[in-house]
Amino acid sequence: MLIPIEVPYNTTSSAGRKRKADDDEPPADDRMSTSPSPSLHQRPLPPSRTAKRQRSNATGRPLSLPRLLETLDADSLRGVLESVCQRHPGLGAEIEHTAPRPSVSSALAVLKKYESIFQTSFPFGGNPNSDYAYNRVRPALINLLDALTDFTPHFLPPNEPQASQSLAFLDSATDLVHRLPEWNTFQHRLHKHNTYDEISKAWTLVIQEAGKRAGGIHIQYGGWDQKLTKHNQESGGKLQEAVDEMNKHLGWMGGQPIPQQYGRRDDDLSAVRQELLSGTYGSNLPVHVGPW
C-alpha cells in the first residue's frame, strides 16, 4: 500500500514570488498617471511628414490679381488705371479719394524725371540754344512744362492750406524754370517767359494768403523775402509782381505801416555818420506808441 508523501508547501518562497510580482507591477496611481492626459487629446497633432501631397494634373491658369499687380512697374500700372477709369468714369473719383495726397518731395521727383528726359534729349555738340536743338527737345520740353503747370495749382491755396508747403514747392519749381535754356529765337523763349509769369502769380497768391494768417509769420521769419529777391534777380525781374506783394506784407506789422528803413540813407554811409555826429540821427523817424 502506497502511502502518499506530502510535499511541504513553501509559503515563504510563494510569498516572495508574489511580492516580486507585486513589485514589478506599478501602483494603481502610477498606472493612472501614465495614461494620456485629456490635454494631450485636445492638442492638434502635426501633419504626418510621410503624408503624400495630393498630385493634380498640370494645367495652365492666369495669375491672381495680387500677383499680376506685382509684375507691373509704375508706368504700366498707371496705364492700366487710366484705361480702367476711361471705361468706368466713376472709378476715377474713388481713386482720387483713396490715393494718398501727393507731397512736395513726390511731386518734385516727378518733375525731376521729366527734366532728366528733357536734358538727355539734346543733341551732342552744337549750340544748345539753337533752333535745331529746340526742335529736337521740344516734345520733352512741352511734357515738362505741362507737368509743372498741372502740379503747381495743387500746392496753391485753398487746395494747399499750409503756406510752408506752397512756398517750398514754388522755390524748387522756380529753380527748375531758371535752368531752362534761353533760346536764340524770341518765340521759343516765350515758353520760359510765360512760365515765369505763371510762377510769379503763384508766388503772389501764396504771399497774399500767408499774410492773412498769424500775421504773415511764415513769410516774415522764413527768409522767403531773400529767396524771392534772388529768384527775381535771376529771372531778370520777371517775378517783380511777387516781390512787390512780399514787400507790401513785410511793410506792415501789427497793423501799422512801417516805412522803408532809413529811406536811401543806408546806401550812403557818410550821411549816416554825419547824422550821428550832429545828433540828428533818427529824428525824422516815426515814434510808435504802445505794442508794435
Disulfide bonds with the S-S distance in Angstrom:
none
